[in-house]
Amino acid sequence: MEKTIADPVSLFTGRVKSFCSEKGYGFITCDAAFAVYKRDVFLHKAEFEAAGCPGTGSQVQFRLTLNNKQQPQCQDLVLDRSVAEEKTRNLRKQVEWYFSDASLCADEFFYKKASENEEGWVSLRWLLRCRKIMELGVNNEAIFAALAGSHLQTKRFCKCSPCNTVNDHIYVRRRQPLPPFVGKQHRTSDGTISLEGCAANALDLFKTMNRLEDQKRVQNSLGLKEIGNETTYFREVIKLPTGELRAGLVLACGYERVVYGDAGPYVEFNSMQIVWPSWPHMNDKSHLGDCRFYDEFFTEQSHRQWESSPSSRHSGSGCAPSLPALQLYAQTQDVVRRPYAPNTWSVGRASGYADYRAGYFYLAADAALIAVEGTLPDILQAKFLSLEMSQEATQSEYDLCWQWQSGKCWKGEYCQWRHG
């Protein structure tokens, strides 16, 4: 009698081999099933769509059943959890890119779509036509779910009554005004925008050319793309009494995006990306009540600077640097009610002067204050400060090997910096 492994309880792992939308079925490769049945596992359209339309090669899990011909077919198909999370993250970042300043200023199609609606809403059906979205094999619902934690806004809206296609009426928009439109001819091979020869002729409906200028500066000095990732390391820049610069503590690993507003560019982080031991000092501004927009965190180095500057004790409540020293701003509310940026000239904006989000954290995107792994100036590369941070300290965190901290140091015992 033929051995059977059909099991409606246990989960099997395999990869999507193929799927034909016209025929409504496909196949999954699974070593355990093939060893018994000498064939791939049948994948029905209903299971495929319920799992979010996983792309070819995607790792999936499923329960195995047999059809009337005793052939294997999948049931309760789901993406492998780690794969599903990565796919959702990639989908969110891709959509965020389409609505970023760097993309919209050179993308005529989406620029027009965002301009057609007074409030900037764009139907998700236009995103589904983009090649990179199509490659992810997703539908409107998957995009809607992926954007749940995004800085972009989404909504369901339909004037049809009754409507049986509500999923087709999902929209997305950015919170801030559109950037100047300069055209794709100004996009360079590395994805940055060249402003040479375009400033005078650019369609700048909302007077935000300064944001593109800031973007070019940040990309040149720090190498940061507008939409973030989970791998970039940020370090404090330390200036010694001799004037020499050193790369100090790791401040954060990964970032959400760079926020370009009327108060200048800021790097946005979620709480999990911050290396909290590097920020031991806090300035709580809860005494400001409704005028409290952020609290401040300091490193040992920047806290000494803050304490030595009397004017810093009276900094404003808006999200703008109170002194030229490193500070981590913990945003407690957005600035939608503040059309003008504090301490600087700006155009009054109904949506607020920048897209800061409550519950997120911000660092000034200033190469004089922070250094980014992979783009450190030669004078900073592979140098670490090994000074005592206080009279009581005998071992500084600054002599730790930062390559070792990120699991990339191959020198072992021959490394001149401390491992652990």
C-alpha positions as CSV (number, residue, x, y, z in Angstrom):
1,M,0.0,0.0,0.0
2,E,1.2,3.5,-0.9
3,K,2.6,5.4,2.1
4,T,0.6,8.6,2.8
5,I,1.6,11.8,4.5
6,A,-1.6,13.7,3.9
7,D,-2.2,15.5,7.2
8,P,-4.9,18.2,7.8
9,V,-3.2,19.2,11.1
10,S,0.6,19.5,10.5
11,L,2.1,22.4,8.6
12,F,4.3,21.7,5.5
13,T,6.8,24.1,4.0
14,G,7.4,24.7,0.3
15,R,7.8,27.4,-2.3
16,V,5.4,28.7,-5.0
17,K,6.6,27.1,-8.2
18,S,4.1,28.7,-10.5
19,F,0.6,30.2,-10.8
20,C,-1.5,30.9,-13.8
21,S,-4.2,33.5,-13.1
22,E,-6.0,32.7,-16.4
23,K,-6.4,29.0,-15.5
24,G,-6.9,29.7,-11.8
25,Y,-4.3,27.3,-10.4
26,G,-0.6,26.7,-9.8
27,F,1.8,24.4,-8.0
28,I,4.0,24.4,-4.9
29,T,7.3,22.5,-4.6
30,C,7.6,20.6,-1.4
31,D,10.3,18.0,-0.8
32,A,8.3,16.1,1.8
33,A,5.3,15.7,-0.5
34,F,7.4,15.0,-3.6
35,A,9.2,12.1,-1.9
36,V,5.9,10.3,-1.5
37,Y,3.8,11.4,-4.4
38,K,6.4,12.2,-7.0
39,R,4.6,15.4,-8.0
40,D,4.2,19.0,-6.9
41,V,1.4,20.2,-4.6
42,F,-1.7,21.6,-6.4
43,L,-2.5,25.2,-5.6
44,H,-6.0,26.5,-6.1
45,K,-6.9,30.1,-6.9
46,A,-8.9,30.5,-3.7
47,E,-6.0,29.5,-1.5
48,F,-3.6,31.6,-3.6
49,E,-5.7,34.8,-3.2
50,A,-6.4,34.1,0.5
51,A,-2.7,34.1,1.2
52,G,-2.2,37.5,-0.5
53,C,-1.1,36.2,-3.9
54,P,2.5,35.2,-3.0
55,G,5.0,35.6,-5.8
56,T,6.8,32.8,-7.5
57,G,9.6,31.5,-5.3
58,S,7.9,32.7,-2.1
59,Q,8.3,30.4,0.9
60,V,4.9,29.3,2.1
61,Q,3.3,27.0,4.7
62,F,0.2,24.9,4.2
63,R,-1.7,21.8,5.3
64,L,-1.7,18.9,3.0
65,T,-4.8,17.1,1.8
66,L,-5.6,14.6,-1.0
67,N,-8.1,15.1,-3.8
68,N,-10.3,12.3,-5.2
69,K,-7.4,11.1,-7.3
70,Q,-5.2,10.8,-4.2
71,Q,-3.1,13.7,-5.5
72,P,-1.6,16.3,-3.0
73,Q,-3.1,19.7,-2.8
74,C,-2.6,22.6,-0.3
75,Q,-5.1,23.9,2.2
76,D,-4.9,26.9,4.5
77,L,-2.0,28.4,2.6
78,V,0.0,31.2,4.3
79,L,3.3,33.0,3.7
80,D,6.1,32.0,6.0
81,R,5.9,34.5,8.8
82,S,9.3,36.0,8.3
83,V,8.8,36.2,4.6
84,A,5.3,37.7,5.0
85,E,6.7,40.4,7.3
86,E,9.5,41.2,4.9
87,K,7.0,41.4,2.0
88,T,4.8,43.7,3.9
89,R,7.8,45.9,4.9
90,N,9.0,46.0,1.3
91,L,5.5,46.9,0.0
92,R,5.2,49.7,2.5
93,K,8.6,51.2,1.6
94,Q,7.8,50.9,-2.1
95,V,4.5,52.8,-1.8
96,E,6.2,55.4,0.5
97,W,8.9,55.9,-2.2
98,Y,6.3,56.7,-4.9
99,F,4.9,59.5,-2.6
100,S,8.3,60.8,-1.5
101,D,9.7,64.2,-2.5
102,A,12.5,62.5,-4.4
103,S,10.1,60.4,-6.5
104,L,7.2,62.8,-7.1
105,C,9.4,65.7,-8.2
106,A,10.4,63.6,-11.2
107,D,7.4,61.3,-11.7
108,E,4.9,63.1,-14.0
109,F,2.2,60.5,-13.8
110,F,1.9,60.3,-10.0
111,Y,2.5,64.1,-9.7
112,K,-0.6,64.7,-11.9
113,K,-2.6,62.1,-10.0
114,A,-1.8,63.7,-6.7
115,S,-2.6,67.2,-8.1
116,E,-6.0,66.2,-9.6
117,N,-7.7,65.9,-6.2
118,E,-7.7,69.0,-3.9
119,E,-6.9,66.9,-0.9
120,G,-4.2,64.9,-2.7
121,W,-6.0,61.5,-2.6
122,V,-4.8,58.9,-5.2
123,S,-6.6,55.6,-5.8
124,L,-4.7,52.4,-5.1
125,R,-5.7,51.1,-8.5
126,W,-3.0,53.2,-10.0
127,L,-0.4,51.7,-7.7
128,L,-1.4,48.2,-8.8
129,R,-0.2,49.1,-12.3
130,C,3.3,49.8,-11.2
131,R,5.8,47.1,-12.2
132,K,7.4,46.8,-8.7
133,I,4.0,46.5,-7.1
134,M,2.9,43.9,-9.6
135,E,6.1,41.9,-8.9
136,L,5.0,41.6,-5.3
137,G,1.7,40.1,-6.4
138,V,-0.5,42.1,-4.1
139,N,-4.0,43.5,-4.2
140,N,-5.7,46.7,-2.7
141,E,-6.3,45.1,0.7
142,A,-2.6,44.0,1.0
143,I,-1.5,47.6,0.3
144,F,-4.1,49.0,2.7
145,A,-2.9,46.7,5.4
146,A,0.8,47.4,4.7
147,L,0.3,51.1,5.1
148,A,-1.3,50.8,8.6
149,G,1.9,52.0,10.3
150,S,3.0,54.4,7.5
151,H,3.3,58.2,7.5
152,L,1.0,58.1,4.5
153,Q,-2.7,58.4,5.1
154,T,-5.3,55.9,3.7
155,K,-9.1,55.9,3.5
156,R,-12.0,54.0,2.1
157,F,-14.4,56.2,0.2
158,C,-17.2,55.3,-2.2
159,K,-20.2,57.3,-3.5
160,C,-21.7,54.2,-5.1
161,S,-24.9,53.0,-3.4
162,P,-25.0,50.1,-3.0
163,C,-21.4,49.1,-3.7
164,N,-20.2,45.6,-4.1
165,T,-16.6,46.6,-4.9
166,V,-15.7,48.7,-1.9
167,N,-12.1,47.3,-2.0
168,D,-11.7,49.1,-5.3
169,H,-12.3,52.4,-3.5
170,I,-9.2,52.7,-1.3
171,Y,-7.1,55.9,-1.5
172,V,-3.7,57.1,-0.2
173,R,-2.1,60.5,0.1
174,R,0.9,62.3,1.7
175,R,0.3,64.7,4.5
176,Q,2.6,67.4,3.2
177,P,2.3,69.6,0.0
178,L,3.8,68.4,-3.2
179,P,7.4,69.1,-4.0
180,P,8.4,71.2,-7.0
181,F,8.1,69.2,-10.3
182,V,11.5,69.2,-12.1
183,G,11.1,66.2,-14.4
184,K,12.8,62.9,-14.8
185,Q,15.7,64.4,-16.7
186,H,17.0,65.8,-13.4
187,R,17.1,62.4,-11.7
188,T,20.6,60.9,-11.6
189,S,21.6,57.3,-11.9
190,D,21.8,56.9,-8.1
191,G,18.3,58.2,-7.6
192,T,19.2,61.6,-6.3
193,I,17.9,64.8,-7.9
194,S,20.2,67.3,-9.6
195,L,18.8,70.9,-9.3
196,E,21.3,72.3,-11.8
197,G,19.4,74.4,-14.3
198,C,15.9,73.6,-13.0
199,A,15.3,75.9,-10.1
200,A,14.0,78.8,-12.2
201,N,11.7,76.7,-14.4
202,A,10.4,74.2,-11.8
203,L,6.7,74.0,-11.1
204,D,6.8,75.0,-7.4
205,L,3.1,75.2,-6.5
206,F,3.8,75.2,-2.7
207,K,7.1,76.9,-2.4
208,T,9.0,73.9,-1.3
209,M,12.2,74.1,-3.4
210,N,14.2,74.5,-0.2
211,R,13.3,70.9,0.6
212,L,14.8,69.5,-2.6
213,E,17.9,71.6,-1.9
214,D,18.1,70.1,1.6
215,Q,17.6,66.6,0.2
216,K,20.5,67.0,-2.2
217,R,22.7,68.2,0.7
218,V,21.7,65.3,3.0
219,Q,22.3,62.7,0.3
220,N,25.7,64.2,-0.5
221,S,26.9,64.6,3.1
222,L,25.3,61.6,4.8
223,G,24.3,59.3,1.9
224,L,20.8,58.9,3.3
225,K,17.9,58.1,1.0
226,E,14.6,59.7,1.8
227,I,12.9,56.4,2.6
228,G,14.7,54.5,5.3
229,N,15.9,50.9,6.0
230,E,16.8,48.6,8.9
231,T,20.6,48.4,8.4
232,T,22.0,51.9,8.5
233,Y,24.1,52.8,11.6
234,F,24.2,56.3,13.1
235,R,27.1,57.5,15.2
236,E,27.8,60.6,17.2
237,V,30.5,62.9,15.9
238,I,32.9,64.0,18.6
239,K,35.1,67.0,18.3
240,L,38.2,66.8,20.5
241,P,39.8,69.9,22.1
242,T,42.5,69.5,19.5
243,G,39.9,69.9,16.8
244,E,40.2,66.3,15.6
245,L,36.9,64.5,14.8
246,R,36.1,61.0,16.0
247,A,33.1,58.7,15.5
248,G,31.6,58.0,18.8
249,L,28.6,56.0,20.2
250,V,26.1,54.2,18.0
251,L,23.0,56.3,18.3
252,A,20.5,54.2,16.2
253,C,20.3,51.3,13.8
254,G,17.9,51.7,11.0
255,Y,15.6,54.7,10.3
256,E,12.1,55.3,9.0
257,R,12.7,58.2,6.6
258,V,14.2,61.7,6.3
259,V,11.6,64.4,7.0
260,Y,12.0,67.5,4.9
261,G,10.1,70.5,6.3
262,D,10.4,74.2,6.7
263,A,12.6,73.8,9.8
264,G,15.2,71.7,7.9
265,P,15.8,68.0,7.4
266,Y,15.4,65.5,10.3
267,V,16.0,61.8,10.4
268,E,12.9,59.9,11.8
269,F,13.2,56.8,14.0
270,N,10.8,54.5,15.7
271,S,11.5,53.5,19.3
272,M,13.0,50.1,18.4
273,Q,15.7,51.7,16.2
274,I,17.1,53.9,19.0
275,V,20.1,52.7,21.0
276,W,18.8,54.0,24.3
277,P,21.9,53.5,26.4
278,S,23.5,56.2,24.3
279,W,20.9,58.7,25.5
280,P,21.1,58.7,29.3
281,H,19.8,62.3,29.8
282,M,16.3,63.6,29.2
283,N,14.8,67.1,29.4
284,D,11.1,66.5,30.2
285,K,8.9,69.4,28.9
286,S,5.6,68.2,30.3
287,H,5.4,71.5,32.3
288,L,4.6,73.2,29.0
289,G,1.2,71.5,28.9
290,D,-0.6,71.7,25.5
291,C,2.4,73.7,24.1
292,R,4.7,70.7,24.6
293,F,5.6,69.2,21.2
294,Y,8.6,67.2,22.1
295,D,11.0,66.1,24.9
296,E,14.8,66.1,24.4
297,F,17.3,63.3,25.0
298,F,21.1,63.9,25.2
299,T,24.3,61.8,25.0
300,E,26.9,62.4,27.7
301,Q,28.8,64.7,25.3
302,S,25.8,66.8,24.2
303,H,24.4,67.0,27.7
304,R,27.5,68.8,28.9
305,Q,27.1,71.2,26.1
306,W,23.4,71.7,27.0
307,E,24.2,72.3,30.6
308,S,26.9,74.9,29.8
309,S,24.5,76.9,27.6
310,P,22.0,78.9,29.7
311,S,20.0,79.9,26.6
312,S,19.3,76.2,25.9
313,R,17.2,76.0,29.1
314,H,14.6,78.3,27.6
315,S,14.2,76.6,24.2
316,G,10.9,76.9,22.4
317,S,8.2,74.3,22.3
318,G,8.2,73.8,18.6
319,C,10.2,71.0,16.9
320,A,13.4,73.0,16.1
321,P,16.9,72.8,17.5
322,S,17.4,75.0,20.5
323,L,21.2,75.0,20.1
324,P,23.7,73.5,17.6
325,A,24.3,70.3,19.6
326,L,23.2,66.8,19.2
327,Q,19.7,66.2,20.6
328,L,17.1,63.4,20.1
329,Y,13.6,64.9,19.8
330,A,10.9,62.7,21.2
331,Q,7.8,64.0,19.5
332,T,4.7,64.2,21.7
333,Q,2.3,65.7,19.2
334,D,2.3,66.7,15.5
335,V,2.6,70.2,14.3
336,V,-0.5,70.4,12.2
337,R,-1.6,73.4,14.3
338,R,1.6,75.2,13.6
339,P,1.7,76.6,10.0
340,Y,5.0,78.4,10.5
341,A,8.3,76.9,11.5
342,P,9.8,78.4,14.7
343,N,12.9,80.6,14.5
344,T,12.9,80.6,10.7
345,W,11.1,82.2,7.7
346,S,8.6,79.9,6.1
347,V,5.4,79.8,4.1
348,G,2.2,79.3,6.2
349,R,0.9,75.8,5.6
350,A,-2.5,74.5,6.6
351,S,-0.9,71.0,7.0
352,G,1.8,72.3,9.4
353,Y,5.4,73.2,8.6
354,A,6.6,69.5,8.7
355,D,5.3,66.0,8.9
356,Y,6.5,65.1,12.4
357,R,4.6,62.2,14.0
358,A,3.8,61.8,17.7
359,G,5.5,58.7,19.2
360,Y,8.5,59.0,16.8
361,F,12.0,60.4,17.3
362,Y,14.1,62.8,15.3
363,L,17.7,63.8,14.8
364,A,18.9,66.8,12.8
365,A,20.3,65.5,9.5
366,D,23.5,67.4,10.0
367,A,26.9,65.9,9.1
368,A,28.5,68.0,11.8
369,L,26.5,66.1,14.5
370,I,26.0,62.6,13.2
371,A,28.0,60.1,11.0
372,V,26.5,57.3,9.0
373,E,28.2,53.9,8.5
374,G,29.5,53.6,4.9
375,T,29.6,57.4,4.4
376,L,32.0,58.4,7.1
377,P,34.6,61.0,6.1
378,D,38.2,59.5,5.9
379,I,39.1,61.3,9.1
380,L,36.3,59.5,11.0
381,Q,36.5,56.1,9.4
382,A,37.4,53.3,11.8
383,K,38.4,55.8,14.6
384,F,36.8,55.7,18.0
385,L,37.1,57.9,21.0
386,S,38.6,56.2,24.0
387,L,38.4,59.0,26.5
388,E,36.9,58.8,30.0
389,M,33.5,60.4,29.9
390,S,33.7,61.2,33.6
391,Q,36.2,61.0,36.5
392,E,34.5,57.8,37.7
393,A,34.7,56.1,34.3
394,T,37.7,53.9,33.5
395,Q,36.4,52.2,30.4
396,S,34.6,54.1,27.7
397,E,32.0,52.7,25.3
398,Y,33.8,54.6,22.6
399,D,36.6,52.0,22.3
400,L,34.1,49.3,21.3
401,C,34.6,47.9,17.8
402,W,31.5,49.1,15.9
403,Q,32.0,46.4,13.2
404,W,31.9,43.8,16.0
405,Q,28.7,45.4,17.4
406,S,27.1,44.9,14.0
407,G,28.5,41.4,13.7
408,K,30.8,42.2,10.8
409,C,34.3,42.3,12.3
410,W,36.5,39.5,10.9
411,K,39.8,40.5,12.7
412,G,39.0,38.6,15.9
413,E,41.9,38.9,18.4
414,Y,43.9,41.0,16.0
415,C,41.4,43.8,16.1
416,Q,42.7,46.9,18.0
417,W,39.3,47.8,19.3
418,R,37.4,46.1,22.2
419,H,35.0,43.2,21.5
420,G,32.5,43.1,24.4
